Amino acid sequence: MTDAPAPEATGGAQAVARALSLLSLVGRGGDAGLALGQLAAASGLTRPTVRRLLLALAAARMVEQDRRSRRYHLGPEAYLLGTFAAERHGILHHARDSMQRLARQTGDTLLLTVPQGDHTLCLERIEGDFPIRTHALMRGDRKPAGVGAGALAILAALPAPEGDALLR
């Protein structure tokens, strides 16, 4: 599980930042979902605070709790919002065929990584058939700008003032 960006807001916006950070953590929990204790540990928040925020997110149908396992998963509203975002961020739709072709031709693992503030976000990972595999970056993982080959390539392609600002 990759940690979500830490909330930095204060005052009334702090609850919103914390809830969105939890939503991001729940999404990164994948099919297995995450337990309350895991979310508290990953977020650095107390269990009562996490529970209160999860109840609010559940009321908005952004998360749901599996009745048997008691683990949290993304809810139907999060799915719906994701489908709306896919149209705007539909690079995957356009890039996937080329990525699969390149993975077949080279045998290498291909990563589609995009800049996101002072981090990069891996949107897709397609593995080739090369027998040695690295799992340094998985879909949904974030890395600080300039850390790793893909993030360095993105940093190098930015206009100099933007790249310098990120490095500072």
C-alpha positions as CSV (number, residue, x, y, z in Angstrom):
1,M,0.0,0.0,0.0
2,T,1.3,3.4,-0.9
3,D,0.6,6.2,1.5
4,A,-1.7,9.0,0.3
5,P,-0.4,12.5,0.3
6,A,-0.5,13.9,3.9
7,P,-3.2,16.4,4.6
8,E,-1.8,19.9,5.2
9,A,-4.9,22.0,5.6
10,T,-5.9,23.6,8.9
11,G,-9.2,24.6,10.4
12,G,-12.4,23.4,8.8
13,A,-10.6,22.3,5.7
14,Q,-8.5,19.9,7.8
15,A,-11.4,17.5,8.1
16,V,-11.9,17.6,4.3
17,A,-8.2,17.0,3.7
18,R,-8.1,14.1,6.1
19,A,-11.2,12.5,4.6
20,L,-9.8,12.8,1.1
21,S,-6.5,11.3,2.3
22,L,-8.4,8.4,3.8
23,L,-10.4,7.9,0.6
24,S,-7.1,7.7,-1.3
25,L,-5.7,5.2,1.2
26,V,-8.9,3.1,0.9
27,G,-8.6,3.1,-2.9
28,R,-5.0,2.0,-2.7
29,G,-6.1,-0.9,-0.5
30,G,-7.2,-2.8,-3.6
31,D,-9.4,-5.8,-3.6
32,A,-8.4,-6.9,-0.2
33,G,-9.6,-3.6,1.4
34,L,-8.2,-2.1,4.6
35,A,-9.1,-2.5,8.2
36,L,-9.7,0.5,10.5
37,G,-6.5,-0.1,12.3
38,Q,-4.5,-0.2,9.0
39,L,-6.1,3.1,7.9
40,A,-5.3,4.7,11.3
41,A,-1.7,3.6,11.1
42,A,-1.2,4.6,7.5
43,S,-2.9,8.0,8.0
44,G,-1.4,8.8,11.4
45,L,-4.9,9.7,12.7
46,T,-6.5,8.2,15.8
47,R,-8.9,5.3,15.3
48,P,-11.9,7.4,16.5
49,T,-11.1,10.1,14.0
50,V,-10.7,7.6,11.2
51,R,-13.9,5.9,12.1
52,R,-15.8,9.2,12.1
53,L,-14.4,10.2,8.8
54,L,-15.1,6.8,7.3
55,L,-18.7,7.1,8.4
56,A,-19.1,10.4,6.6
57,L,-17.5,8.9,3.5
58,A,-19.8,5.9,3.7
59,A,-22.8,8.2,4.0
60,A,-21.7,9.8,0.8
61,R,-21.3,6.3,-0.7
62,M,-17.6,7.1,-1.4
63,V,-16.5,4.1,0.7
64,E,-18.2,0.9,2.0
65,Q,-17.4,-1.6,4.6
66,D,-17.6,-5.3,3.9
67,R,-19.9,-6.8,6.5
68,R,-17.9,-10.0,6.9
69,S,-14.3,-8.8,6.8
70,R,-15.1,-5.3,8.3
71,R,-12.6,-4.0,5.7
72,Y,-13.2,-0.8,3.8
73,H,-13.4,-0.5,0.0
74,L,-14.2,2.2,-2.4
75,G,-17.9,2.7,-2.8
76,P,-20.2,3.1,-5.8
77,E,-19.9,6.9,-5.8
78,A,-16.1,6.8,-6.0
79,Y,-16.5,4.4,-9.0
80,L,-18.9,6.8,-10.7
81,L,-16.6,9.8,-10.2
82,G,-13.8,7.7,-11.6
83,T,-15.7,7.0,-14.8
84,F,-16.3,10.7,-15.1
85,A,-12.6,11.4,-14.6
86,A,-11.7,8.7,-17.2
87,E,-12.9,10.9,-20.0
88,R,-10.6,13.7,-19.0
89,H,-7.8,11.5,-18.0
90,G,-8.3,9.0,-20.7
91,I,-4.7,8.7,-21.6
92,L,-4.9,5.0,-20.7
93,H,-7.5,4.4,-23.4
94,H,-5.1,5.9,-26.0
95,A,-1.8,4.6,-24.7
96,R,-2.6,1.0,-23.7
97,D,-2.4,-0.6,-27.2
98,S,1.0,1.0,-27.8
99,M,2.2,0.0,-24.4
100,Q,1.2,-3.6,-25.0
101,R,2.9,-3.6,-28.4
102,L,6.1,-2.2,-26.9
103,A,6.0,-4.7,-24.0
104,R,5.7,-7.5,-26.5
105,Q,8.4,-6.2,-28.8
106,T,10.9,-5.4,-26.0
107,G,10.0,-7.9,-23.3
108,D,10.3,-5.0,-20.8
109,T,7.9,-3.7,-18.3
110,L,6.3,-0.4,-19.4
111,L,5.1,2.3,-17.0
112,L,2.8,5.2,-17.8
113,T,3.7,7.9,-15.3
114,V,2.5,11.4,-15.2
115,P,3.5,14.5,-13.2
116,Q,1.2,15.4,-10.3
117,G,2.4,18.4,-8.3
118,D,5.7,17.6,-6.7
119,H,5.2,13.9,-7.3
120,T,4.7,11.5,-10.2
121,L,1.8,9.1,-10.4
122,C,2.0,5.7,-12.1
123,L,-1.2,5.3,-14.1
124,E,-0.5,1.9,-15.7
125,R,2.0,-0.9,-15.7
126,I,2.3,-3.5,-18.4
127,E,4.8,-6.3,-18.0
128,G,6.7,-7.8,-20.9
129,D,7.9,-11.4,-20.9
130,F,11.5,-10.7,-19.8
131,P,12.2,-13.3,-17.1
132,I,13.6,-10.8,-14.5
133,R,10.9,-8.6,-13.1
134,T,11.2,-5.5,-11.0
135,H,8.3,-4.3,-8.9
136,A,9.6,-0.9,-7.9
137,L,6.6,1.0,-9.2
138,M,3.0,-0.3,-9.4
139,R,-0.2,1.2,-10.7
140,G,-1.3,3.9,-8.3
141,D,2.1,4.4,-6.7
142,R,3.4,8.0,-6.2
143,K,7.1,9.0,-6.2
144,P,8.7,12.3,-5.5
145,A,9.6,14.2,-8.7
146,G,13.1,13.3,-9.7
147,V,13.2,9.9,-7.9
148,G,13.5,7.0,-10.4
149,A,14.1,6.8,-14.1
150,G,10.6,7.8,-15.2
151,A,10.3,10.6,-12.7
152,L,13.7,11.9,-13.8
153,A,12.7,11.8,-17.4
154,I,9.6,13.8,-16.6
155,L,11.7,16.3,-14.6
156,A,14.1,16.6,-17.4
157,A,11.3,17.4,-19.9
158,L,9.9,20.2,-17.9
159,P,10.8,23.8,-18.7
160,A,13.8,24.8,-16.6
161,P,12.0,27.1,-14.2
162,E,9.4,24.4,-13.4
163,G,12.1,21.7,-12.9
164,D,14.1,24.0,-10.7
165,A,11.1,24.8,-8.6
166,L,10.3,21.1,-8.0
167,L,13.9,20.4,-7.0
168,R,13.7,23.2,-4.4
